[in-house]
């Protein structure tokens, strides 16, 4: 990608350097209430996106993800709080002057314009020289792997190609921050995977600070340098994908990500005591009521430290593994096991919880 657009100010050109796009983004105590709503859609939301980072905002539908993006873009005015880019408040700055490129769930292309005109629209609004616009459009179409489609009508391209046009249109203005609002949700599974790789490749190549909204856990884990989990308008945990998957901050986070066995009990003397037995912990974890969580892939077959006897309830073939449902006393557990292992309902097996796969959440959290 060419990194410089420059020309004399009297000809209406911009001076834009793509490497200057790596500016940090900060949200401070952000809140927003829609008219006539009984509660805040976003409440007390604070977040710092590092320069050049791709951060995924993850959460169920209606949790406030899109509201946050629209507030950053200037499409909604926050009820409370501040949005800062590179340390500068964006309060009062109109959308077109915020240096933000946004891609929506649907491409929202102009049907009367061809591909090239759609991609170059933002530069025409800035009165850039048409020769430079054509050059930049070619570069952007190369970036999104749509070379040679400048004159193609947008009604003549596929859904995946249309979303690539939308990506190029957002990036051609060389924004400081790239906002993507569930841009892959309308695509089929194979195309989504291809587009994830493309977006990640573009983001790394440009080093652009990026906020990607999704409800898809797999998408967030694959794409994000970090993930911010939003539930009911509040940020519940932020961290790397392994941190959220393996060390959830709360039981709600563990439940959202699924795949966790959650066992209530008491921590005492560096041991976890529960109905299923007493388990050695990987490190001191305080004392008192707590929930022990261990992902289903963390439960392993065999005897040894933290072993217990369990009865097989069912086993389901998942392709790369089996999902085995177990019962021990009144507790139900789930384990991922090798796909070639034979399990029969009613069979008694030994499983264990390796201490380094256990995570303790105090019941007060």
C-alpha positions as CSV (number, residue, x, y, z in Angstrom):
1,X,0.0,0.0,0.0
2,X,1.3,3.4,-0.9
3,X,1.8,5.4,2.3
4,X,1.6,9.0,1.1
5,X,-0.9,11.2,-0.6
6,X,0.3,14.7,-1.0
7,X,-0.2,17.7,-3.1
8,X,-0.5,21.4,-2.8
9,X,-3.2,22.7,-0.5
10,X,-4.5,25.1,-3.2
11,X,-5.4,22.0,-5.2
12,X,-7.4,20.6,-2.3
13,X,-5.1,17.6,-1.6
14,X,-4.4,15.9,1.7
15,X,-1.2,15.0,3.3
16,X,-1.8,11.6,4.8
17,X,0.7,9.1,6.1
18,X,-0.6,5.5,6.7
19,X,2.0,4.9,9.4
20,X,0.5,7.9,11.4
21,X,-2.6,5.7,11.7
22,X,-1.2,3.8,14.7
23,X,-2.8,6.1,17.3
24,X,-4.2,4.8,20.5
25,X,-7.9,5.0,21.4
26,X,-9.3,5.4,24.9
27,X,-12.8,5.3,26.2
28,X,-13.3,6.8,29.6
29,X,-16.4,6.0,31.7
30,X,-18.6,5.9,28.6
31,X,-22.3,5.7,29.0
32,X,-25.2,5.9,26.6
33,X,-29.0,5.7,27.0
34,X,-31.4,5.5,24.0
35,X,-34.4,7.8,24.2
36,X,-37.2,6.3,26.3
37,X,-35.1,3.4,27.3
38,X,-35.4,2.2,30.9
39,X,-31.7,1.5,31.4
40,X,-28.4,2.5,29.9
41,X,-27.3,0.6,26.8
42,X,-23.7,1.2,27.8
43,X,-22.7,1.9,31.4
44,X,-19.3,2.9,32.9
45,X,-17.4,1.6,29.9
46,X,-13.6,2.3,30.0
47,X,-11.1,0.8,27.6
48,X,-7.8,1.6,26.1
49,X,-6.9,0.2,22.7
50,X,-3.1,0.1,22.2
51,X,-1.6,1.7,19.1
52,X,-1.6,-0.8,16.2
53,X,-3.6,-3.4,18.2
54,X,-6.6,-5.4,17.0
55,X,-9.0,-5.6,19.9
56,X,-12.2,-7.6,19.6
57,X,-15.3,-6.4,21.5
58,X,-17.2,-9.7,22.1
59,X,-20.7,-10.1,23.5
60,X,-24.2,-11.3,22.8
61,X,-26.7,-9.4,20.7
62,X,-28.0,-6.3,22.5
63,X,-25.1,-6.0,24.9
64,X,-24.0,-2.5,23.6
65,X,-21.2,-3.4,21.2
66,X,-22.5,-1.5,18.2
67,X,-23.6,1.4,20.4
68,X,-19.9,1.8,21.5
69,X,-18.7,1.8,17.9
70,X,-21.3,4.4,16.8
71,X,-20.3,6.6,19.7
72,X,-16.6,6.4,18.7
73,X,-17.5,7.2,15.1
74,X,-19.6,10.2,16.2
75,X,-22.9,8.8,15.1
76,X,-24.2,8.8,18.7
77,X,-23.4,11.4,21.4
78,X,-22.5,9.7,24.7
79,X,-24.7,10.4,27.7
80,X,-21.6,10.5,29.8
81,X,-17.9,10.0,29.5
82,X,-15.2,10.8,26.9
83,X,-13.6,9.3,23.8
84,X,-10.0,10.1,23.2
85,X,-7.7,9.5,20.2
86,X,-4.0,9.9,20.8
87,X,-4.8,11.8,24.0
88,X,-7.2,14.2,22.3
89,X,-10.9,14.3,23.2
90,X,-13.3,13.7,20.2
91,X,-16.1,15.6,21.9
92,X,-17.7,18.0,19.5
93,X,-15.7,16.7,16.5
94,X,-18.0,15.7,13.6
95,X,-17.8,12.2,12.2
96,X,-16.0,13.1,8.9
97,X,-13.2,14.8,10.8
98,X,-12.5,12.1,13.4
99,X,-10.1,10.1,11.2
100,X,-12.1,7.0,11.6
101,X,-12.9,4.3,9.0
102,X,-16.0,2.2,9.7
103,X,-17.2,-1.0,8.1
104,X,-20.8,-2.1,8.9
105,X,-22.5,-5.5,9.1
106,X,-23.8,-4.9,5.6
107,X,-21.5,-3.4,3.0
108,X,-23.9,-0.4,2.3
109,X,-22.4,0.3,-1.1
110,X,-23.8,2.9,-3.4
111,X,-25.7,0.9,-6.0
112,X,-25.5,3.5,-8.7
113,X,-21.7,3.6,-8.5
114,X,-19.2,0.9,-9.8
115,X,-16.7,-0.7,-7.6
116,X,-13.9,1.9,-8.2
117,X,-16.3,4.8,-7.6
118,X,-17.4,3.2,-4.3
119,X,-13.9,2.7,-3.1
120,X,-12.8,6.2,-4.1
121,X,-15.9,8.0,-2.7
122,X,-14.2,9.3,0.5
123,X,-11.3,10.8,-1.4
124,X,-13.7,12.5,-3.9
125,X,-15.4,14.1,-0.9
126,X,-12.0,15.5,0.1
127,X,-11.5,16.8,-3.4
128,X,-8.4,14.8,-4.1
129,X,-6.9,14.9,-7.6
130,X,-8.8,12.3,-9.8
131,X,-5.5,10.9,-11.0
132,X,-4.4,10.2,-7.5
133,X,-7.8,8.8,-6.7
134,X,-7.5,6.3,-9.5
135,X,-4.0,5.3,-8.3
136,X,-5.2,4.8,-4.7
137,X,-8.3,2.9,-5.8
138,X,-6.0,0.4,-7.7
139,X,-3.8,0.1,-4.7
140,X,-6.7,-0.5,-2.3
141,X,-8.3,-3.1,-4.6
142,X,-5.0,-4.9,-4.8
143,X,-4.9,-4.8,-1.0
144,X,-8.3,-6.5,-0.7
145,X,-7.6,-8.9,-3.6
146,X,-10.1,-7.4,-6.1
147,X,-7.6,-6.2,-8.8
148,X,-9.2,-5.3,-12.1
149,X,-12.8,-4.9,-10.8
150,X,-12.8,-1.1,-10.8
151,X,-15.6,-0.9,-13.5
152,X,-17.7,-3.8,-12.2
153,X,-21.1,-2.9,-11.0
154,X,-21.7,-3.5,-7.3
155,X,-24.8,-5.5,-8.1
156,X,-22.7,-7.9,-10.2
157,X,-20.3,-9.0,-7.4
158,X,-20.7,-11.6,-4.6
159,X,-21.4,-10.8,-1.0
160,X,-17.8,-11.5,0.0
161,X,-16.5,-9.2,-2.8
162,X,-19.0,-6.5,-1.7
163,X,-17.6,-6.6,1.9
164,X,-14.1,-6.4,0.5
165,X,-15.1,-3.2,-1.3
166,X,-16.5,-1.9,2.0
167,X,-13.1,-2.6,3.6
168,X,-11.3,-0.8,0.9
169,X,-13.6,2.2,1.0
170,X,-13.0,2.6,4.8
171,X,-9.2,2.3,4.4
172,X,-8.6,4.5,1.4
173,X,-8.9,7.6,3.5
174,X,-6.1,6.2,5.7
175,X,-7.9,6.5,9.0
176,X,-6.3,6.6,12.4
177,X,-8.7,4.0,13.7
178,X,-10.5,1.2,11.9
179,X,-13.9,0.1,13.3
180,X,-15.5,-3.1,12.1
181,X,-19.1,-3.9,13.2
182,X,-19.7,-7.7,12.7
183,X,-18.5,-7.4,9.0
184,X,-18.5,-11.2,8.4
185,X,-21.9,-12.2,9.9
186,X,-23.6,-12.2,6.6
187,X,-21.1,-14.6,5.0
188,X,-21.0,-18.4,4.9
189,X,-18.6,-20.3,7.1
190,X,-15.8,-20.9,4.5
191,X,-15.9,-17.3,3.3
192,X,-15.8,-16.0,6.9
193,X,-12.6,-17.9,7.5
194,X,-11.1,-16.5,4.4
195,X,-12.1,-12.9,5.2
196,X,-10.8,-13.2,8.8
197,X,-7.4,-14.0,7.4
198,X,-7.6,-11.1,5.0
199,X,-8.6,-8.6,7.6
200,X,-5.9,-9.8,10.0
201,X,-3.3,-9.6,7.2
202,X,-4.4,-6.1,6.2
203,X,-4.4,-4.9,9.8
204,X,-0.9,-6.2,10.5
205,X,0.4,-4.8,7.2
206,X,-1.0,-1.3,7.9
207,X,-0.4,-1.4,11.7
208,X,-3.8,0.4,12.1
209,X,-5.5,0.6,15.5
210,X,-8.6,-1.6,15.1
211,X,-11.7,-2.3,17.1
212,X,-13.6,-5.4,15.8
213,X,-17.1,-6.1,17.1
214,X,-18.4,-9.7,17.0
215,X,-20.7,-12.1,18.9
216,X,-18.7,-15.0,17.6
217,X,-16.3,-16.4,20.2
218,X,-14.2,-18.3,17.6
219,X,-13.9,-15.1,15.5
220,X,-12.7,-13.1,18.5
221,X,-10.2,-15.8,19.6
222,X,-8.8,-16.1,16.1
223,X,-8.6,-12.4,15.3
224,X,-8.0,-10.5,18.5
225,X,-4.7,-9.5,20.1
226,X,-6.9,-9.0,23.1
227,X,-10.6,-9.5,23.7
228,X,-13.0,-7.3,25.7
229,X,-16.1,-9.2,26.9
230,X,-19.2,-7.1,27.2
231,X,-22.3,-8.2,29.1
232,X,-25.3,-6.0,29.5
233,X,-23.4,-2.8,28.6
234,X,-20.5,-3.4,30.9
235,X,-16.9,-4.6,30.3
236,X,-16.5,-7.8,32.4
237,X,-13.0,-8.8,31.4
238,X,-10.3,-7.8,29.0
239,X,-7.2,-9.8,28.1
240,X,-5.6,-12.1,25.6
241,X,-7.7,-15.0,24.2
242,X,-5.9,-17.5,26.5
243,X,-6.5,-15.4,29.5
244,X,-10.3,-15.2,28.9
245,X,-10.6,-18.9,28.0
246,X,-8.4,-20.3,30.8
247,X,-8.6,-17.7,33.6
248,X,-12.0,-16.2,33.5
249,X,-12.4,-13.3,36.0
250,X,-16.0,-14.2,37.0
251,X,-18.4,-17.1,36.7
252,X,-20.3,-15.1,34.2
253,X,-17.3,-14.9,31.9
254,X,-16.7,-18.7,32.3
255,X,-20.3,-19.4,31.4
256,X,-20.2,-17.1,28.3
257,X,-17.2,-18.9,26.9
258,X,-18.6,-22.3,27.7
259,X,-16.4,-25.4,27.8
260,X,-15.9,-24.9,31.5
261,X,-16.7,-27.4,34.3
262,X,-17.8,-25.3,37.2
263,X,-17.8,-26.9,40.6
264,X,-18.8,-25.1,43.8
265,X,-16.8,-25.8,47.0
266,X,-14.5,-24.3,49.6
267,X,-10.8,-23.4,49.4
268,X,-8.8,-24.3,52.5
269,X,-5.1,-25.0,53.1
270,X,-4.3,-24.7,49.4
271,X,-6.8,-27.4,48.6
272,X,-10.3,-27.2,47.0
273,X,-12.9,-29.2,48.9
274,X,-16.1,-30.2,47.1
275,X,-18.6,-33.0,46.8
276,X,-16.3,-34.8,44.2
277,X,-13.3,-34.8,46.6
278,X,-10.3,-32.7,47.5
279,X,-8.1,-31.3,44.8
280,X,-4.6,-29.8,45.0
281,X,-4.4,-26.3,43.6
282,X,-1.6,-24.9,41.4
283,X,-0.9,-22.0,43.8
284,X,-2.3,-20.5,47.0
285,X,-5.9,-19.2,46.3
286,X,-7.0,-17.7,49.5
287,X,-9.7,-19.3,51.5
288,X,-13.5,-19.5,51.6
289,X,-16.3,-20.4,49.3
290,X,-15.3,-20.5,45.6
291,X,-16.0,-22.0,42.2
292,X,-13.4,-24.3,40.6
293,X,-13.4,-24.1,36.8
294,X,-11.6,-26.3,34.4
295,X,-12.1,-26.4,30.7
296,X,-13.3,-29.7,29.2
297,X,-10.0,-30.2,27.3
298,X,-8.2,-29.8,30.7
299,X,-9.8,-32.9,32.1
300,X,-7.7,-35.9,31.2
301,X,-8.0,-39.7,31.4
302,X,-6.0,-41.6,34.0
303,X,-5.1,-41.9,37.6
304,X,-2.8,-39.7,39.7
305,X,-2.9,-36.3,41.3
306,X,-6.5,-34.9,41.5
307,X,-8.0,-38.1,40.1
308,X,-11.6,-39.2,40.6
309,X,-13.9,-42.0,39.5
310,X,-16.7,-41.0,37.1
311,X,-19.5,-42.8,35.2
312,X,-19.9,-42.2,31.4
313,X,-23.3,-40.8,30.6
314,X,-22.8,-40.3,26.8
315,X,-20.1,-39.7,24.3
316,X,-20.5,-37.6,21.1
317,X,-18.1,-37.7,18.1
318,X,-17.0,-34.2,17.2
319,X,-14.5,-34.9,14.4
320,X,-11.2,-34.0,16.0
321,X,-12.3,-35.3,19.5
322,X,-15.2,-36.8,21.5
323,X,-17.2,-34.8,24.0
324,X,-17.8,-37.1,26.9
325,X,-20.5,-36.4,29.5
326,X,-19.6,-37.8,32.9
327,X,-21.3,-38.1,36.3
328,X,-19.8,-38.4,39.7
329,X,-22.2,-38.3,42.5
330,X,-24.6,-35.4,41.8
331,X,-22.0,-33.6,39.7
332,X,-22.0,-33.5,35.9
333,X,-18.7,-33.0,34.1
334,X,-17.7,-32.7,30.4
335,X,-14.4,-34.0,29.0
336,X,-12.8,-33.8,25.6
337,X,-11.3,-37.2,24.7
338,X,-9.4,-38.7,21.7
339,X,-11.7,-39.4,18.8
340,X,-10.6,-43.0,18.6
341,X,-11.3,-43.8,22.3
342,X,-14.2,-46.1,23.0
343,X,-16.7,-45.0,25.7
344,X,-19.9,-46.9,26.7
345,X,-22.8,-45.4,28.7
346,X,-22.5,-46.7,32.3
347,X,-18.8,-47.4,32.0
348,X,-16.7,-46.3,35.0
349,X,-13.4,-44.5,34.2
350,X,-10.8,-42.5,36.1
351,X,-10.2,-38.9,35.2
352,X,-8.1,-36.2,36.8
353,X,-7.8,-32.5,37.0
354,X,-4.1,-31.5,36.4
355,X,-3.4,-28.7,39.0
356,X,-2.1,-26.3,36.3
357,X,-5.4,-26.5,34.4
358,X,-7.5,-25.5,37.5
359,X,-8.7,-21.9,38.0
360,X,-10.4,-20.7,41.2
361,X,-13.0,-17.9,41.2
362,X,-13.9,-16.7,44.7
363,X,-17.7,-16.9,45.2
364,X,-17.7,-13.1,46.1
365,X,-16.5,-12.2,42.6
